[in-house]
Amino acid sequence: MTGVPALVRAHAATVDPWLREAAGWGVDAAAARAALTDLEPAVAALDGDPEVALPLVRATLDLLARGRWHAASVPRGVVLTVLPRLATWVRAWPADVVPAVLAASRGVARAGLLDAWVDRVARADVPAAPTDVRPALLVAAWRSGLVRYRDAALDAAAALPAATAAALLEVPEAEVGVVLERHRADRWWWPGRDDGPGVVQRVGGFVGWGGPWVQVPRVAAGGPTGWLVVVDGTVGAVVADVHGSAVVGLEDPPPTVAPPRPDARRLPVPWLDEVTGAVPGERPDVLLVARTHSCTLDVVRVAAA
């Protein structure tokens, strides 16, 4: 007997309580065997080391018990394909990396950024301490575009060893502190990015092309970020920086007032359309712009006055 069955038998004292727990949730023996059979390639990719493989077995049985071990399940895909891609991380700190990656992957996958996030993590060296695993995954998520994590990620990056932070941020190790400080002060600045006038970020989009909206959005000032979007019968707060954008729904939205409508010909944008509103952000030279014929909002940097 080889592979996962041999692993389960050799470590029955560890695995049997997990199997009994799954059975208590209604998982029968055939379903457990099938799920563990699915796990074979992932365990093989991680060299079959019991210390590395057992956390995968535990995660698989837990997902199975919660009804999340099926073909369309993101966590199942993470166990079977993402964790092998992060083999060096899993081998270094299996008990920490497996649950941390599963937990972090939910939000990253919802944002459509799973592949970019995994690629960034895989390119980075493994943290020297297991306590740095979750902060490192958080920094990678923000740097991949999950802007809602920005404040927490900036704090996490500043607390990580410089070498770890540098790899995740893709900046020189000696410049980590300076880059974080400057970006914290100006969310639209990043090394190597054009800091001249033009579109610096885009928000939303038409649902038929992968965006969130059916109707054309309008913008207004206010809310927790200073930028509101009114679309599809809802009002949301726009969160954005140089790396990504998101819209957060508001349960009790403030009243909205139509903003000024500047002439598009005066804006440094690659399109000609009627502007329906432009709202300044934290910086007066950065505007959130809506237009008549687009389901996408543009964040536009204009020439400083």
PEPE-V94905 format. One record per backbone hydrogen bond with DSSP energy under -1.0 kcal/mol. CO is the residue of the C=O (numbers start at 1). NH is the residue of the N-H. If there is no record, write none. Layout:
# PEPE-V94905
CO:NH
CO:NH
This chain:
# PEPE-V94905
3:7
4:8
5:9
6:10
7:11
9:12
11:14
11:15
12:16
15:19
16:20
17:21
18:22
19:23
20:24
22:25
22:27
23:26
28:32
29:33
30:34
31:35
32:36
33:37
34:38
35:39
37:40
39:43
40:44
41:45
42:46
43:48
44:47
49:53
50:54
53:57
54:58
55:59
56:60
57:61
58:62
59:63
60:64
61:65
62:66
63:68
64:67
70:73
73:77
74:78
75:79
76:80
77:81
77:82
78:83
82:86
84:87
86:90
87:91
88:92
89:93
93:96
93:97
94:98
96:100
97:101
98:102
99:103
100:104
101:105
104:108
105:109
106:110
107:111
108:113
109:112
113:117
114:118
115:119
116:120
117:121
118:122
119:123
129:132
130:133
132:136
133:137
134:138
135:139
136:140
137:141
138:142
139:143
140:144
141:146
142:145
145:147
146:149
147:150
149:153
150:154
151:155
152:156
153:157
154:158
155:159
156:160
161:165
162:166
163:167
164:168
165:169
166:170
166:171
172:175
173:176
175:179
176:180
177:181
178:182
179:183
180:184
181:185
182:186
186:189
187:242
190:193
198:301
201:299
203:297
205:213
206:209
206:211
207:210
213:207
218:230
220:228
226:222
227:238
228:220
229:236
230:218
231:234
234:231
235:250
236:229
237:248
239:246
244:241
246:239
248:237
260:278
263:266
264:267
267:269
274:292
277:290
279:288
283:281
283:286
285:302
286:281
287:300
288:279
289:298
290:276
290:277
295:205
297:203
298:289
299:200
299:201
300:287
301:198
